Amino acid sequence: MSLIETPWGPWEPLSPAEVVDVFEGLPVPWWLAGGYAIELAIGDAYRRHDDIDIAVLRRDQATARRHLTGWDCWAADPPGTLRPWPADELLPPGVHDIWVRDGGPWRFQLMLEESDGDDWLYRRNPRIRRPLTSTLIPDDGFSRLTPEIQLLYKSKSPRPKDHTDFTKALPHLTETQRTWLNEALTTEYGEHPWLNAL
């Protein structure tokens, strides 16, 4: 794969299998998110990925940061910029995106997810919530985010690849998943282009 250039240096993302190796032994929940979560949900690798997203709960960030000792971690703080994330710092609310590299190109993004007790919270609207146990799907040595939640994240100012992910995933969503995404989009936006398709 060729390098993807950004203002903060090039990306050469790890594969999902390589990510599993990196996070093996992390003693808190972590999961694969982003476009890979959609592809794995439908069983079809249909597009290129410029990065790879891994998520943990914000409350587990210190454990995750210790696990990444030796990696070069930079927080999007404020969003749209990058700064080093020291190993002993707890990132404040509002900072949820960390770029990680190993001395060369960026290799993965670590995302911080919000929670309240046993519930996952949508960081853009905490009225959208559900039990943590229902947000992840076990896979081969890791977990991945459910496609309906990933599509909710992709629904804000969707790019062409987000529309592609929605179109590809839609036939594979269960009635329960469609209903949840319909309700979440309605709660968040009132109107959204994807609602008619759902």
N, C-alpha and C positions, 0 to 999 in steps of 0.2 A: 504494500500500500504506500502511495506517495504521501509525503508530509503535507499537512494542511496548515497554511500560514495564518497567524493571527497577529494583532498588534503586540501581544505579549510573548511571542515566540511560537514555534511550530507545534502541531499536534501529531502524534503517532500513537493512537490509542491501543491499549491492550485488548486482547480478545477476551470474550467472557471466560474461557478456560483459564487464561492467565490471571484474570481478576479473582477467580475462585482460589487460585494458589496464593495470591497476596493476602486475602482476607481469611484464609484457613486459620482456625484457632482463635479468631476474635470472639470474646466471650459475651457479646451482646448481639441482638438481631441486626442483620444487615441484608440488603437485597439489591438485586439488579433492577434498574429502572430505565427510563428513556425508550428510544426506538427498539433496542434489543428486547425489552420486555414485551413489546407488541409483537415483534417477529416470533419470539418463542411461544407466545400465546396462540398464534395461528399456525405455527409450524412451517414458516416460509421465510427464507432470507431473501428479501426482495429489493433491498436498497443498500447503498453505501452508508457507513456511519463515520462521521467526523470526530466523534468522541464516544465515551462510554460513561454512563452514570451509575454510581453506587450510592445507596442511601442508608443512613442510620438515624435513629431518633436523636433530637437535640440533647436530650437528657443523657445520652450515651457518648457525647462528643469527646469527653476527656479520655475515655477508654479507647475510642477509635484513634484519637491522636497519638496515644502511647503506642498503639499497635503499629502505627505508621512511622515510628522512629527510624530515621535513616532516609525517609522520603522528604522531598522538598515540597512543602504545603503552602499554598497562597490563598488567602481568603478574598472574596469579592466584597470588599469593605472600603468605601460604599460600593453598591452594585455599579458595574461598569468600569471598575478599577480592580487592581489586584495589589495585595500587600502580603508580606510574609505572615504566616500563622505560627507563632512560637509554640513550643510543645506544652508550656504551662498556662496558656491563655484559654479561657472560656469565651467563645464568640458570643456576642450579644444577640438578642432577638433582632430579626431583620437581616442578619447575615446568614445565608443558608447555602452558599455555593463556594466550594473550595476546589481549586485546580491543583493537581498533584503530579510531580515528575520525579525522576530518579537521576538527575544530573544532565539529562538530555531533553528531548521533547516532552511535552505534557502527555501523561499516560492515562489518567482518568479524572473524572469529577466526583467529589464526595459531596452529597447533598444532605443537609440537616432537615429532618422532618419533625413536625410538631406533634405533641401528644398531650393528653389529659387523662391521667390514670391509665385505664385499660383501653382508651379510645385514641385513634388516629384523628388528627385535625388537619383540614385543608388549610395551608398557611395563608392563603389569600382571603379566606372567609371561614372563620372557626365555627360558623353555624353548620357547615358541612363536615360531618364527622361520622365515624363508624368504628366498631370494635377492631382493635389492632389485629386480632386473630383472623379477621375476614379480609385483610388488605393484601396478604401475601399468598403466593402459590409455591409450594415446595417443588423444586426441580432437582436436577442431578448434582447434588452436593452444594446447593445454594437455594435461595428463595428469590422470587421475582414479584414485582408489583403487579397487581391485577390490572388487566387492560383498561377497564372502565375508569379507574383512578388515573392511570397514565394519560388517557385521553382527556380527562378533565384538566390536567396540567397543560396539555398541548392546545387546549381550546382558547387560551388567551392569545390574541393576535396570531392566529395560526399561519405558519409558513407553508410553502408548497409541500414539504415533507410531512408536516403535521396533517394536512388534508389527505395525503396519501396514506398515512398510518390509519386515519379514521376510516377511510374508504375500505382499506384492506381488512381492518379489524371488525367492521360492522357485521358482516355475515357470520362471524364466529362468536359474537356476544350472545349470551343466554338472555332469556326474557328478563330475568332478575337483574342482570348487568345493564341491559338497555334501560330498564325502568330507573335504576339508581342513577345512571348518567343523565337521563332526561331530567330527573328531579334536581340533580346537582347543577346542571347547566341553567335550569330555570331559576333556581335559588341564586346563583351567582350573577346571571346576566338578564334574566327576564326573557329576552329574545336572543337567539343564537342561530347561525346558519345551519348547524348540525341537528337542530331539534326536528326539523321536518323529516330528515332521513331516519331519525330514531322512531 
